[in-house]
């Protein structure tokens, strides 16, 4: 069940990105298609990781045997930090291929606000 929800969220994100490039040459769109799919996938993973980090914090306790224990950065935080860099780089590549502004891919929450009304 979770996978179908995640797949729906990814498709919605892909459609959002495709709307941004609807006026761009079809050949450029095809060049960016796989990057768009990857960016959408990463965007959804980042949202899920943000939820995990908000719920569990950026650190976690650990215990490595008899007298070794402490606090370390959580696995979710490590993955998030790595993934956000890759996501930003992918968005920049898409924007360069499509010759659009990187800002076009940023969600400022305005559309969600309008849908609430």
N, C-alpha and C positions, 0 to 999 in steps of 0.2 A: 504493500500500500504506500509506504514512504517513497519508493522509487517512482511510482506513477505521479505522486505529488511533485517530487523533485523534477521529473521529466516535464511536467506541465509548466513549472516555474522556469525551467531552462528555455522551453519553447516560447514562453511569453517574453523572456529577455531577448531571445533571438529576434523575435518580431519587432521588439522595441528598437533594436540596433538596425534592423533592415529598414524601418521607417526613416531613420536618420539618413540613410543613403539611397532613398527612393529616387532622387533626382540625379543620381550619379550614373555615369556611363555603365552599361551592362557588363562590359569586359572588366572594368574595375571592381564591380560588385562581385563578379565570379572570383577574381583574385583574392578578395577579402573574405569570401564566404567561410572558409575553414577557420580563419582567425576569429570571425564573428561567433561561430559555434563554440570555439574554445573560450572566448571572452565571456560568453553567456554562462557557460559551465562554471568558470572561475567565479563569476559574480554571485552565483547561487551558493557555491561553496563558501565564499567569503561571508555571505549573509548567515549561513548556518554556523560558521565558526564564530562570528560576532555574537550570536545567541549563546553559544556554549561559553564563550569568554565572559559575557555579561552574567550568566548564571553561576559559573564556577570560579571566576577570577582569572588573573593572568599568571598566577603561581599555583603550585601544587606541592603538597608534602610528599617526601619520599623516605624510604628506608632501605638501605643496601646492606643488610646483614646485621651483625651484632651491635655495633656502636656507631654506625653511620646513618644519620638521618638529618633532615633539614628541609629547606624550601627551595624549589627551583622553578624556573619559568615553565609553564605548562606546555604540553605537546601541542594543544590547540593554538596557543600563542605563537609558537615556533612556526607552525604550518601557516598561520595567518600572515605572519611577517614575510615569509617567503612568497606566498601566493599573491599578496597584494603588489609586490614588486613585479611579478610576472604579469599580473593583470594590467597594471599601468603600462608596462612595456607593450603588451598586446594591443591595448587601446590606442597607444601612440602609433603603432604600425598600421592599424586599421585607418586611423585618421590620415596618416601620410598617403596611404594607397588611394583613399577616397577623396583626398584633398578637402577635408572638412576639419573643423576645429575639434580639438580634444574635448572642449567644454560641451559639445553636443551630446557626448556620451554620459555626462554626469547627471545623476538624478538628484534634483534639489528638493524633491518632495511635493512640488507644486501640483503635479497631476493627481497625486493621491489626495491632496487637500481638496481639489475640485470635485473629485468623485465622492467625497464625504458629504458635500452639500446637497 
